[in-house]
């Protein structure tokens, strides 16, 4: 199954995330199919940007967002 989830980047105690499409069996920071956005929880308020067309394409093809990514998609107005 294909998931849309967060991939952790950045330094210790300063996480920065990329929103990626990957196989659910691959590790959190491992191989991924496509990168569709970023999420930075360190700023106030948290900032994120998502490629809307790519996200809609993957959702239409059956990719399942994780809980956090689902909330980000909802805030961006992209969710199903």
C-alpha positions, 0 to 999 in steps of 0.5 A, a space after each residue: 500500500 502507498 502512504 503519504 507521510 513525513 520524512 524527518 530531516 534536519 539536525 538534532 532537536 530541530 526537525 524539518 519534514 518532507 512530505 513524501 509518497 512511499 511504500 508503507 514497508 519502507 523505513 521512515 527516512 528510507 526510499 520514497 516514490 515522490 516528494 510532494 511538499 515540506 513541513 516546518 514545525 519550528 516556526 511560529 506558526 508552523 509552516 508547510 507547502 504542498 504541491 496541490 496537483 501532485 497530492 490530488 493525483 496520489 490521493 486519486 490513485 489510492 495513496 493513504 495519508 498518515 494522521 498528521 499529513 491528513 491534518 495538513 492536507 485538510 488545512 491546505 484544503 486538499 483532502 478528499 
